[in-house]
Amino acid sequence: MKITTPLLSLGLCAALVACATTPEQSAEAVATVAAAAPLANDYPTRDRVEYVLNCVAQHGGLTYITQYACGCKIDKIAEKLTFAEFESAKTFTYLSKGQTGDAGAVFRDPKQSKDLRTRLKEADATAEKQCFVK
């Protein structure tokens, strides 16, 4: 009886090792999955929290509904824009607000600025519709 248990354990270990993939295969599988789907959680926590707090303030204060909806909203935006794109669009938006004439043209008029601000605005509007119940 004492001999069977170690033999059974050894057989089970051998079966598990035989079924395991090699490290190279595992790394390839992870790389394939990572390349196939963009990370929705690549936004730093600090920036997510800042976005949610600003969103909650814009929607009448902290309640369970606004907190949940604003958290949903940043998740939906993260599905559409990488963090670098989100941050650039936010920066272009802040720098071009209140700047008229030539002073604001540097931030407002370049194609990259217009494209990023448009994409952020569209992602924000889509997220607003999907996350807030009206």
N, C-alpha and C positions, 0 to 999 in steps of 0.2 A: 504494500500500500504506500509506503513512504517512497519507493522508487518510482511509482507511476506518476505521482504528482510532479516531480521535477521533469520527468520525460514529457508529460503533457504540457507543462509550462514551456519547455524547450521547443516542442513542436509548434506551439502557438506563436512563440517568438519568431521562429523560422518562417512561418507562414506570413506573419506581419511584415517581416523584412523583405520577403520575396515580393510582396504586393506594393511596397513603398516605391516611390519614384526616385530617381537619382537627383542630386542637387541641381544638375544642369537642366533637367526637365522641369523641376519646380520653378527655377528662375525664369525659364522661357514662358511657362504658364502665367506667372505673375506679370511679366512684361507684356504679354499678349492682352491680358485682362486690363492692365493699366493703360495701354495704348487705345483699347477699344472704347473705354468709357472715361469721360472727363471726371475729375474729382469734384464732387459737390462740396466737399469739406476742406478745400484747400484755402479757405478764407481763415485768417487768424481769429481766434476767439475774441480778442479785444475788439476787432473791427466788427464782428457779428454783434457783440453786445452793444457797442456804440450805435450801430444801425438800429437795433431793436429799441433801445431807449429813446432815440430821436423819433422813431416811428410811433412809439407809444405816446410820446408827448404831442405829436401832431394829430393823433386820433383821440384826444380827450382824456388822457391819463391812464394810469395802470389799472387794468382789470384783467381777469383771466382771459377774456376774449381778445383784447388788444394785444396782450403779451403773446398769446398763441398765434394770432394772425400775423403779427409782425415777425415772429420767428419763422413762420411759414413763408412770408414774403422774401426774407433774405435767402432762404433755401431755394426758392424759385429763381431768384436773380442769379444765384450761384450756379444754377443749372445752365443759364444762358451766357454768362460772362465769366471769364477767368478772373482771379483776384487782381491781376495786373491791369486788365481792361477796366474792371470796376473802379479801381483806385485812380487810374488815369482819367476816366470819364468824370469821376467825382471832382478831381483836381481841376480839370478844364471847366467844369460847371462853376465851381467856387471862384476861380480866377476871372471868369468872364462876366460874373454877375456884378452889376453896378458900374461896369467899365464901359463907357461909351466912346465912340470915335476911335482914333488910332491907339489909344491906351489899351482898349480891350480887344482890338483886332488880332493881336499876337496870339491870344488864347482862344478867341471866338471863331476866327475865320479859316484856319488850316483844315484841310480835308479830314485828317485824323481826328481832330477835335470834334468836328461836326458828326462824323461817323460814330465815334464813341459815345457822345452825348445822346445821339438818336437811339443807339442800341440800348443804352441805360434807361432812357425814357420809355422805350417800348417794353423792355423787360420789367420795369417798375409797374407800368400800366397793366400788363398781363398778370403779374403777381398780385396786384391789388384786386383784380377781378376774381382770381382763383382763391385767394386766401380770406378775403373779407366777405361776410354774408351781409347782403343788403336787403 
